[in-house]
Amino acid sequence: GAAERLPTSSLLHVAAEWAPAACLAALLDSENASEVQDAMATADSDGDGPLQRALAAGRAENASLLLERGSPDAGEFRRPVPLGRRRGPPSTLHDVVRAAASHPRAKRGDYPGCVRLLLQAGGRPIDQKDSAGRTPLVLAAELGCGARLVSELLRRRARPDVVDKSTGATRRWRRR
């Protein structure tokens, strides 16, 4: 978007990705509220706002706080983003699944919570296919994501019968 880009990450960007929710809340409520609001409207050098950084790290509580405070980058995961063009943190369910498989803190992240948050906030349909024809559930199976994330996708009505016709990924996942 039209957001100014930072040469590096702001404290808000770092807190959104790495700090506990209580620390992020304290920062958001600090005396420097105008500076924090400015940082909320600023993309880092990768083009990502604090909300995308929180989702990438599986920080569902932090992402929820940012949404409650009116994070300007909230619309990022509501707007159609050409799949495969995005390099940075999540804006789609597919991106959350990829982050769950690769982020440095993936084992501790609340990626099921991020899935819930994206769906509640009006994200794309749960069975939307990416450019390779995979749904988030199929991608989670291919990338070996944990049972908690797969269970959350199924609980949110991801269809296990939607199969990537080129690989049959769901059939392989069902046999595991």
Secondary structure, DSSP 8 states (H G I E B T S, - for coil): ----B-SS--HHHHHHHHS-HHHHHHHHTSTTHHHHHHHHT-B-TTS--HHHHHHHTT-HHHHHHHHHTT-GGGGGGTS---TT---SS-SSHHHHHHHHHHSTTGGG--HHHHHHHHHHTT---TT---TTS--HHHHHHHHT--HHHHHHHHHTT--TT---TTT-HHHHHHH-
